[in-house]
Amino acid sequence: MTKEMKKGRKSATRKKSMISRWMKWNTSKTWRYEPNHDLIAKIGKEGTKSNLDQFRDLVTMDKRDQETVGRSWSAKELRRKSYDDLHKLWYVLYKEKNMLLTEANLARRHGYNMVQSSRRQKIRKSMGAVKHVLGERKRKKMAGHKAYLEKLEQFDGLVAKMKLKGDDVEEAMETEADKLSFKET
C-alpha cells in the first residue's frame, strides 16, 4: 500500500468515528417542535391583529358550512383581463391556496374534516387558467415578433439586390413596395 492510500483510509475512519460520535450526542439534544397553544388560539380571533391572520380563514366553521363558495375563473373570462389584473389575481389565488393548505393541515392535526374541500380544486383550476391565458399571450407575441423578423429579412434582401446610388435608391424602394403590395392583394 502507498502512503496516500493509508492516509485515505485513516481519514475515512476518522470521519466515520466523528459522525457516529455526533449521532450519539445529537440523540439526546434533538429539537422538537412544541407549539405555543396560547398564541395559536389568538390567531384569527376578534380584537387581535396578526400577520398570520392571512394564513387562516377568519370565517367561522358554521358559517362556512352553510354558505357555498363561488366557482373557478374560466380562461374565457381571463382573456379580457389586463396583465396587471392577472398578476394581482395570481397573488390573491396564491394567498388563498396557502390559507387553504394551512387550514387543511390544522384539520388533519386536530382530526376534523375540512369544510368545503372543493375550494382547493377551484383555486387550482383558476391558477391553471391564468397560466394558460398568459401562455397564449406569450405565444402570440412571439409569433408576431417572428413575423416581423421575417419581413425585416425580406426587406434587407430586397435592398441588397438593388445596389443603387443616391436618389435612385428611394425610387427603387417605392417600386419594390408597389410590387409587394400588388402581390399581397
HELIX and SHEET records of a PDB file:
HELIX    1   1 LYS A    3  SER A   28  1                                  26    
HELIX    2   2 HIS A   37  LYS A   42  1                                   6    
HELIX    3   3 ASN A   51  PHE A   55  5                                   5    
HELIX    4   4 MET A   61  GLN A   66  1                                   6    
HELIX    5   5 ALA A   75  LEU A   78  1                                   4    
HELIX    6   6 TYR A   83  HIS A  110  1                                  28    
HELIX    7   7 SER A  118  MET A  162  1                                  45    
HELIX    8   8 ASP A  167  GLU A  184  1                                  18    
END                                                                             
